[in-house]
Amino acid sequence: MDELVLAGDLGGTNLRIAAVDADGRLLYRAEGETPRHSDACKIVDAVVCLASECLAAIGSDGEVRGFGLAIPAIIQSDENRIFSSPNLPELNGFDLSGELTKKLGLSVTLENDATAAAIGEHWLGASRGFDSSICVTLGTGVGGGIILNGKPVRGPDGTAGEIGHICVEPLGVACGCGSNGCLEQYSSASAIVRMAGELLKEFPDSKLRCIENYNASNIFECGIADDLLCVEVFRRAGMYLGIALSGLINVLNPEVIVIGGGVAEGWELFIEHVRAEIRKRAFQQPAERARIVRAALGGDAGIIGAARFAFGKTA
């Protein structure tokens, strides 16, 4: 009988759960929308529903060892408890692990979603074979996970890897964390949309004016078509990301930096600006050592990472 785990990725919009084997293969997956409700028990019910679907699908084909769940939150790993979840505030202080264990009869381990993605990429993805890596996820916000000496860095308060809240513009845009000028306000999908809106007056010929309710994907498409406004937005996003990564290279001396998330689709519009800032700001030898690569696992990185720690592996 094969050894399996359940692994899930709980996002602010979507919820995905899969049955995963010891080689990281997703044998069955179930997906749904994340409930938006003030009652955290609604999220518990949604997770239980999809997890039960996975369990029914695999039947008696494998022994389910546990359940790893990646969530957008600061996790106090020593207590397996959620400290803060800005995108899902109903989970703040909630014993999600305990409630799921009661209903599913499985040991449930929680992990920050970006750290889970870093673990997934380290196990089977773009940073496989490297002992020291940084994973940056550019989505609605900016997340980060750090692997040093083959092990994820979480910190005693669970805040290690909060790359999105590195200050890159001291007098910049206010951030939801309470600070100003955080990377998240300049290199995320929401930041790209905001910056495009701020620049519209300066680029009256931009094709973006013809698109109602444009998003980051629209801005990328226009940028590929040489729309000057959109090219400038991605230049700025890349510049600020490069500033943040330069500091991380100087402090952590990683072998590889993996960039994933939806904004990574705009790779060709921003990556050279990232590299230019790193050459300008980071120490030469560690800057030349650090490979800057795209994530290899796509949207499955978090689930694969969640499976890895559900199997009891550190990374």
C-alpha positions as CSV (number, residue, x, y, z in Angstrom):
1,M,0.0,0.0,0.0
2,D,1.5,3.4,-1.0
3,E,2.0,6.1,1.5
4,L,0.1,9.3,0.7
5,V,-0.7,12.6,2.2
6,L,-3.3,15.3,1.6
7,A,-1.9,18.7,0.7
8,G,-3.8,21.9,0.2
9,D,-3.3,25.5,-0.8
10,L,-5.8,27.9,0.8
11,G,-5.8,31.3,-1.0
12,G,-7.9,34.4,-0.6
13,T,-9.9,33.4,-3.7
14,N,-9.3,29.7,-4.4
15,L,-8.9,26.5,-2.4
16,R,-7.1,23.5,-3.9
17,I,-6.5,20.2,-2.2
18,A,-4.8,17.1,-3.6
19,A,-3.8,13.6,-2.7
20,V,0.0,13.4,-3.2
21,D,2.4,10.4,-3.1
22,A,5.9,10.2,-1.7
23,D,7.4,11.2,-5.0
24,G,5.4,14.4,-5.2
25,R,2.9,13.2,-7.8
26,L,-0.6,14.7,-7.5
27,L,-2.9,11.6,-7.8
28,Y,-6.2,13.5,-7.4
29,R,-7.1,17.1,-6.9
30,A,-10.2,19.0,-5.9
31,E,-10.8,22.7,-6.3
32,G,-13.3,25.3,-5.1
33,E,-13.7,28.9,-4.1
34,T,-12.5,30.1,-0.7
35,P,-15.6,31.1,1.3
36,R,-15.6,34.8,2.1
37,H,-17.4,34.9,5.5
38,S,-16.7,36.3,8.9
39,D,-17.2,32.8,10.3
40,A,-13.9,30.7,10.1
41,C,-16.0,27.6,10.3
42,K,-17.1,28.2,6.8
43,I,-13.5,27.7,5.7
44,V,-13.2,24.6,7.8
45,D,-16.3,23.1,6.1
46,A,-15.0,24.0,2.6
47,V,-11.6,22.3,3.4
48,V,-13.3,19.2,4.8
49,C,-15.5,18.9,1.8
50,L,-12.6,18.9,-0.7
51,A,-10.4,16.8,1.5
52,S,-13.2,14.2,1.8
53,E,-13.6,14.2,-2.0
54,C,-9.8,13.4,-2.3
55,L,-10.1,10.7,0.3
56,A,-13.0,9.1,-1.4
57,A,-11.2,9.2,-4.8
58,I,-8.2,7.4,-3.6
59,G,-10.2,4.9,-1.5
60,S,-8.1,2.1,-0.1
61,D,-5.2,2.6,-2.6
62,G,-3.0,4.2,0.0
63,E,-2.3,5.0,3.6
64,V,-2.9,8.7,4.3
65,R,-0.2,9.9,6.6
66,G,-1.3,13.4,7.3
67,F,-2.5,16.7,5.8
68,G,-0.3,19.7,5.0
69,L,-2.1,23.0,4.4
70,A,-0.4,26.2,3.0
71,I,-2.2,29.4,3.9
72,P,-1.5,33.1,3.4
73,A,-0.7,33.8,7.0
74,I,2.0,34.2,9.6
75,I,2.2,30.8,11.4
76,Q,3.5,30.2,14.9
77,S,5.0,26.9,13.9
78,D,5.8,25.7,17.4
79,E,2.1,25.9,18.2
80,N,0.9,25.2,14.7
81,R,-1.4,28.2,15.1
82,I,-2.3,31.2,12.9
83,F,-1.0,34.5,14.3
84,S,-2.1,36.8,11.5
85,S,-3.8,36.3,8.1
86,P,-4.4,39.7,6.4
87,N,-6.2,38.2,3.4
88,L,-8.4,35.9,5.6
89,P,-8.8,37.8,8.9
90,E,-11.4,35.4,10.1
91,L,-8.6,33.0,10.7
92,N,-6.6,35.3,13.0
93,G,-6.0,33.3,16.3
94,F,-8.3,30.5,15.0
95,D,-7.2,26.9,15.7
96,L,-7.7,25.8,12.1
97,S,-5.4,22.8,12.5
98,G,-7.3,21.5,15.5
99,E,-10.7,21.9,14.0
100,L,-9.6,20.1,10.8
101,T,-8.0,17.3,12.8
102,K,-11.3,16.8,14.7
103,K,-13.3,16.5,11.5
104,L,-10.9,14.5,9.3
105,G,-9.1,12.4,11.8
106,L,-5.7,13.3,10.3
107,S,-2.8,15.2,11.7
108,V,-2.9,18.7,10.1
109,T,0.2,20.8,9.7
110,L,0.0,24.5,8.7
111,E,2.6,26.4,6.7
112,N,2.9,29.9,5.3
113,D,2.0,29.7,1.6
114,A,5.2,31.3,0.3
115,T,7.4,29.1,2.5
116,A,5.4,26.1,1.2
117,A,6.2,27.3,-2.4
118,A,9.9,27.6,-1.5
119,I,9.8,24.0,-0.1
120,G,8.1,22.7,-3.2
121,E,10.6,24.4,-5.5
122,H,13.4,23.1,-3.4
123,W,12.1,19.6,-3.5
124,L,11.1,19.2,-7.1
125,G,11.4,22.6,-8.8
126,A,13.7,25.3,-9.9
127,S,15.9,25.3,-6.7
128,R,16.3,21.5,-6.5
129,G,19.9,20.6,-5.7
130,F,20.7,24.0,-4.1
131,D,21.2,24.3,-0.3
132,S,20.5,28.0,-0.1
133,S,17.6,29.6,-2.0
134,I,15.0,32.4,-1.9
135,C,11.6,32.0,-3.4
136,V,9.6,35.2,-4.2
137,T,5.9,34.9,-5.2
138,L,4.6,37.9,-7.1
139,G,0.8,37.7,-6.9
140,T,-1.9,40.0,-5.5
141,G,0.7,40.6,-2.9
142,V,4.4,39.6,-2.6
143,G,5.3,36.6,-0.6
144,G,8.7,35.0,0.2
145,G,10.3,31.8,1.5
146,I,13.9,31.2,2.4
147,I,15.8,28.0,2.5
148,L,19.2,28.0,4.1
149,N,21.4,24.9,4.5
150,G,18.6,22.9,3.1
151,K,16.0,24.0,5.8
152,P,13.2,26.6,5.7
153,V,13.8,29.7,7.8
154,R,10.7,30.7,9.7
155,G,11.9,32.6,12.7
156,P,10.6,32.4,16.3
157,D,7.6,34.5,15.4
158,G,7.0,33.0,12.0
159,T,7.8,36.2,10.1
160,A,11.0,35.2,8.4
161,G,10.6,35.4,4.6
162,E,8.2,38.4,4.6
163,I,10.0,39.8,1.6
164,G,6.9,41.7,0.5
165,H,7.4,44.0,3.5
166,I,11.0,45.0,2.9
167,C,10.9,48.8,2.5
168,V,12.1,49.9,-0.9
169,E,10.7,53.5,-0.9
170,P,10.8,55.0,2.7
171,L,8.2,57.8,1.9
172,G,6.2,55.6,-0.4
173,V,2.7,54.2,-0.6
174,A,1.1,53.1,2.6
175,C,1.0,49.3,3.1
176,G,-1.6,47.2,4.8
177,C,1.0,46.0,7.3
178,G,1.2,49.6,8.7
179,S,4.4,50.7,7.1
180,N,5.1,52.7,3.9
181,G,6.9,51.9,0.7
182,C,6.9,48.1,1.1
183,L,7.9,46.0,-1.9
184,E,4.4,44.7,-2.1
185,Q,3.2,48.2,-3.0
186,Y,5.5,48.2,-6.1
187,S,6.0,44.7,-7.5
188,S,2.7,42.9,-7.0
189,A,-0.2,42.6,-9.4
190,S,-2.2,45.1,-7.5
191,A,0.7,47.5,-7.5
192,I,1.1,47.2,-11.2
193,V,-2.5,48.1,-11.7
194,R,-2.2,51.1,-9.3
195,M,1.0,52.4,-10.9
196,A,-0.6,52.1,-14.4
197,G,-3.5,54.2,-13.2
198,E,-1.1,56.8,-11.8
199,L,0.7,57.1,-15.1
200,L,-2.3,57.4,-17.4
201,K,-2.1,61.2,-17.6
202,E,1.5,61.1,-18.7
203,F,0.8,58.6,-21.5
204,P,-2.3,59.9,-23.4
205,D,-1.7,57.5,-26.3
206,S,-1.6,54.3,-24.2
207,K,-3.8,51.4,-25.4
208,L,-4.7,50.8,-21.8
209,R,-7.2,53.7,-22.0
210,C,-9.3,51.5,-24.3
211,I,-9.6,48.7,-21.7
212,E,-12.2,48.9,-19.0
213,N,-11.2,47.5,-15.6
214,Y,-7.8,46.5,-16.8
215,N,-5.7,44.1,-14.8
216,A,-2.0,43.1,-14.6
217,S,-2.4,40.6,-17.5
218,N,-3.8,43.4,-19.7
219,I,-0.8,45.6,-18.8
220,F,1.6,42.9,-19.7
221,E,-0.1,42.2,-23.0
222,C,0.1,45.9,-23.9
223,G,3.7,46.0,-22.7
224,I,4.7,43.2,-25.0
225,A,3.1,45.3,-27.8
226,D,5.5,48.2,-26.9
227,D,2.9,50.3,-25.1
228,L,5.2,52.8,-23.4
229,L,3.1,53.2,-20.3
230,C,3.0,49.5,-19.6
231,V,6.7,49.1,-20.4
232,E,7.4,51.8,-17.8
233,V,5.2,50.1,-15.2
234,F,7.1,46.8,-15.5
235,R,10.4,48.7,-15.4
236,R,9.5,50.2,-12.1
237,A,8.2,46.9,-10.7
238,G,11.5,45.2,-11.8
239,M,13.6,48.0,-10.4
240,Y,12.0,47.8,-6.9
241,L,12.2,44.0,-6.9
242,G,15.9,44.3,-7.8
243,I,16.4,46.7,-4.9
244,A,14.9,44.2,-2.4
245,L,16.7,41.2,-3.8
246,S,20.1,43.1,-3.7
247,G,19.7,43.5,0.0
248,L,18.8,39.8,0.4
249,I,21.8,38.7,-1.7
250,N,24.1,40.8,0.5
251,V,22.6,39.4,3.7
252,L,21.9,35.8,2.9
253,N,24.3,35.0,0.0
254,P,21.8,32.6,-1.8
255,E,22.8,30.2,-4.6
256,V,19.5,30.8,-6.4
257,I,16.5,33.1,-6.3
258,V,13.3,31.7,-7.7
259,I,10.5,34.1,-8.9
260,G,7.0,32.8,-9.3
261,G,3.4,33.9,-9.0
262,G,1.1,35.5,-11.6
263,V,3.3,38.5,-12.2
264,A,6.2,36.3,-13.3
265,E,4.3,35.9,-16.6
266,G,5.6,39.4,-17.3
267,W,9.2,38.1,-16.9
268,E,10.6,39.5,-20.2
269,L,9.4,43.0,-19.3
270,F,10.9,43.2,-15.8
271,I,13.8,40.7,-15.4
272,E,16.6,42.8,-16.9
273,H,15.7,45.7,-14.6
274,V,15.9,43.3,-11.7
275,R,19.3,42.1,-12.8
276,A,20.5,45.7,-13.4
277,E,19.7,46.8,-9.9
278,I,21.4,43.7,-8.5
279,R,24.6,44.5,-10.5
280,K,24.4,48.1,-9.2
281,R,23.7,47.4,-5.5
282,A,24.8,43.9,-4.4
283,F,28.3,42.7,-3.6
284,Q,29.9,41.5,-6.9
285,Q,30.7,37.9,-6.0
286,P,27.4,36.9,-4.3
287,A,25.5,38.8,-7.0
288,E,27.3,36.8,-9.8
289,R,26.7,33.6,-7.8
290,A,23.0,34.0,-7.3
291,R,21.0,32.6,-10.2
292,I,17.7,34.4,-10.9
293,V,15.3,31.9,-12.3
294,R,11.6,31.4,-12.9
295,A,9.6,29.0,-10.8
296,A,9.2,25.6,-12.3
297,L,6.1,24.2,-10.5
298,G,3.6,27.0,-11.3
299,G,0.5,27.0,-9.2
300,D,1.3,23.6,-7.7
301,A,4.4,24.7,-5.8
302,G,2.5,25.4,-2.6
303,I,0.7,22.1,-2.7
304,I,3.9,20.2,-3.4
305,G,5.6,22.0,-0.6
306,A,2.6,21.3,1.7
307,A,2.9,17.6,0.8
308,R,6.6,17.6,1.6
309,F,6.2,18.8,5.2
310,A,3.1,16.6,5.7
311,F,5.5,13.7,5.0
312,G,7.6,15.0,7.9
313,K,10.4,16.3,5.8
314,T,12.0,19.7,6.6
315,A,12.4,20.7,3.0
